[in-house]
Amino acid sequence: MRTATILATVLGFFLITGFANAQQGDVGLGFGTILSNGSNACNATTCLVAEKGGFYPNINADVIFHKRLGFEFETAWKASQGAYGGTGGQPYRPIILDFNAIYQPRINKKAGLDLVAGIGWQSTRFYLPFCTNSFTCNNFTSTHHFVVDVGAGVRYYVWNHVFVRPEVRLYRINNNVEFSSDNIFRVGASIGYTIGPE
């Protein structure tokens, strides 16, 4: 969580300083799931789990400058712990954070596209039945992998500055050895609010 706090602070700084020259900013809350072409592959000595399924909430914010270009930060996480290796397996939770360039072309007065591409990382927490640090009681260990992502969404303003956005993201997770595939898709939708002219 310390990493997420640092990222939120950095993002807040960029948002505050960026608004001086920005045309608009957006904040959103979304929900979706993860899809993958991987499958579970277990034998007597190893087990690789497909990174797919589950409920993934996400939060996102962006700042848009001249010519509809800007930057965006987003994080998505598995809402409940999964069981690595099936029922009774090791509890785990993937968390994906990414920082993107964003382009928002207009379709008409009420609709537009959100096209993103960027980098980030996936942190997968594997939960333990005991604390690893007596001061903060961390009951998990984490693995971290570099991520490259691309995605698109269709933004539609339903009321004033409030929009809904069906969206899809493709994540390429470098060396994702804990799971059976390096490529995952996140599909879902966000509800958001535009600050400034839409």
Phi and psi in degrees as a GROMACS rama.xvg file:
@    title "Ramachandran Plot"
@    xaxis  label "Phi"
@    yaxis  label "Psi"
@TYPE xy
-61.697  -40.316  ARG-2
-62.2839  -42.9728  THR-3
-63.4001  -37.6609  ALA-4
-65.2667  -43.3043  THR-5
-62.729  -44.7145  ILE-6
-62.6331  -41.3925  LEU-7
-63.1711  -38.5145  ALA-8
-65.0926  -46.1037  THR-9
-62.3576  -44.9382  VAL-10
-60.5167  -44.0861  LEU-11
-58.7327  -41.6373  GLY-12
-60.7529  -48.1461  PHE-13
-63.3793  -39.1655  PHE-14
-64.8335  -44.6334  LEU-15
-65.7024  -48.1344  ILE-16
-71.5977  -31.0698  THR-17
-72.6047  -28.347  GLY-18
-65.1632  -21.0741  PHE-19
-60.8606  -35.5225  ALA-20
-111.821  -0.963709  ASN-21
-79.3222  151.003  ALA-22
-83.8315  -34.7817  GLN-23
-161.691  166.838  GLN-24
-138.535  153.794  GLY-25
-133.843  144.729  ASP-26
-129.156  147.154  VAL-27
-151.965  157.518  GLY-28
-127.424  127.74  LEU-29
-129.85  170.832  GLY-30
-144.705  144.403  PHE-31
-173.404  -159.662  GLY-32
-145.293  168.966  THR-33
-108.741  135.371  ILE-34
-119.493  147.98  LEU-35
-152.061  152.393  SER-36
-88.0185  0.123282  ASN-37
-74.4746  162.121  GLY-38
-135.953  160.581  SER-39
-67.6141  133.388  ASN-40
-137.383  98.4121  ALA-41
-118.239  142.074  CYS-42
-136.967  -164.232  ASN-43
-66.7099  -25.0291  ALA-44
-115.49  -24.7413  THR-45
-135.522  160.451  THR-46
-147.364  119.465  CYS-47
-109.67  130.185  LEU-48
-104.373  142.279  VAL-49
-73.1123  131.562  ALA-50
-88.4325  84.8117  GLU-51
-156.508  161.121  LYS-52
82.2068  173.448  GLY-53
92.6754  165.441  GLY-54
-97.1344  124.199  PHE-55
-120.632  100.298  TYR-56
-73.4596  158.858  PRO-57
-148.625  154.542  ASN-58
-123.288  147.154  ILE-59
-148.9  153.931  ASN-60
-149.042  146.201  ALA-61
-143.771  161.37  ASP-62
-128.301  128.32  VAL-63
-113.578  131.478  ILE-64
-109.239  -158.038  PHE-65
-57.8664  143.491  HIS-66
62.2703  29.1615  LYS-67
64.276  22.2184  ARG-68
-104.661  147.812  LEU-69
-168.628  -158.604  GLY-70
-134.164  157.21  PHE-71
-140.762  146.089  GLU-72
-122.28  139.853  PHE-73
-148.115  146.207  GLU-74
-136.006  138.823  THR-75
-131.888  144.541  ALA-76
-145.665  154.038  TRP-77
-72.6831  123.403  LYS-78
-64.6701  -37.333  ALA-79
-122.867  156.877  SER-80
-67.6079  136.44  GLN-81
-89.0128  168.997  GLY-82
-110.381  102.525  ALA-83
-67.4443  118.54  TYR-84
92.236  9.6064  GLY-85
100.767  -171.954  GLY-86
-55.193  128.872  THR-87
83.6569  2.72133  GLY-88
-79.2714  -178.363  GLY-89
-62.1779  124.154  GLN-90
-67.1479  136.65  PRO-91
-147.078  162.92  TYR-92
-151.799  115.07  ARG-93
-78.3741  142.11  PRO-94
-130.064  126.165  ILE-95
-115.698  125.776  ILE-96
-120.599  136.186  LEU-97
-145.954  151.081  ASP-98
-123.231  122.824  PHE-99
-128.729  153.868  ASN-100
-82.2693  144.475  ALA-101
-133.743  141.432  ILE-102
-125.167  129.208  TYR-103
-121.216  75.5611  GLN-104
-69.6424  148.8  PRO-105
-89.1643  140.829  ARG-106
-96.3865  -48.8557  ILE-107
-154.911  -166.888  ASN-108
-62.9894  -31.4981  LYS-109
-106.55  -4.08295  LYS-110
-137.754  154.102  ALA-111
-163.736  176.384  GLY-112
-109.292  151.819  LEU-113
-120.202  110.077  ASP-114
-111.671  124.191  LEU-115
-129.063  152.552  VAL-116
-155.323  138.765  ALA-117
-176.163  -159.358  GLY-118
-132.118  165.848  ILE-119
-179.899  -149.57  GLY-120
-154.566  158.322  TRP-121
-111.3  129.324  GLN-122
-113.737  119.141  SER-123
-107.855  121.006  THR-124
-93.7154  129.872  ARG-125
-109.931  115.956  PHE-126
-84.0556  143.783  TYR-127
-114.52  156.479  LEU-128
-84.6766  12.7054  PRO-129
-147.799  166.733  PHE-130
-88.4183  141.52  CYS-131
-98.2987  -9.17377  THR-132
-143.567  121.924  ASN-133
-71.7347  -19.3737  SER-134
-81.0577  -42.9677  PHE-135
-112.333  -7.74782  THR-136
55.326  56.1283  CYS-137
-73.0605  114.583  ASN-138
-104.951  34.9081  ASN-139
-151.395  159.148  PHE-140
-118.347  154.966  THR-141
-127.718  147.882  SER-142
-114.245  147.263  THR-143
-128.92  137.155  HIS-144
-138.089  140.761  HIS-145
-67.9842  140.573  PHE-146
-127.959  138.28  VAL-147
-114.654  134.011  VAL-148
-135.47  152.311  ASP-149
-136.581  152.732  VAL-150
-167.8  171.722  GLY-151
-150.684  151.579  ALA-152
-147.048  154.965  GLY-153
-109.671  113.832  VAL-154
-91.7714  129.628  ARG-155
-132.368  122.636  TYR-156
-80.7985  115.531  TYR-157
-92.0329  -23.9445  VAL-158
-163.675  117.239  TRP-159
46.4633  -111.885  ASN-160
-97.308  6.41959  HIS-161
-92.5445  130.368  VAL-162
-130.709  158.81  PHE-163
-116.682  149.307  VAL-164
-144.992  99.6543  ARG-165
-65.4105  140.719  PRO-166
-150.915  160.201  GLU-167
-141.393  141.766  VAL-168
-130.364  141.552  ARG-169
-111.265  124.118  LEU-170
-111.026  129.327  TYR-171
-105.343  108.749  ARG-172
-99.4094  114.247  ILE-173
-66.7997  125.522  ASN-174
56.5482  47.418  ASN-175
-78.28  63.7868  ASN-176
-70.4222  -16.734  VAL-177
-76.6324  -16.787  GLU-178
-125.143  167.851  PHE-179
-85.6458  -0.755683  SER-180
-147.918  146.272  SER-181
-86.9912  -9.92873  ASP-182
-113.247  127.585  ASN-183
-134.977  152.495  ILE-184
-112.299  140.949  PHE-185
-114.854  123.267  ARG-186
-118.59  144.057  VAL-187
172.849  -154.515  GLY-188
-151.077  152.597  ALA-189
-122.879  151.667  SER-190
-113.203  129.929  ILE-191
-142.104  177.066  GLY-192
-136.911  133.19  TYR-193
-97.6289  128.442  THR-194
-100.839  118.3  ILE-195
102.68  -175.843  GLY-196
-69.6285  135.171  PRO-197
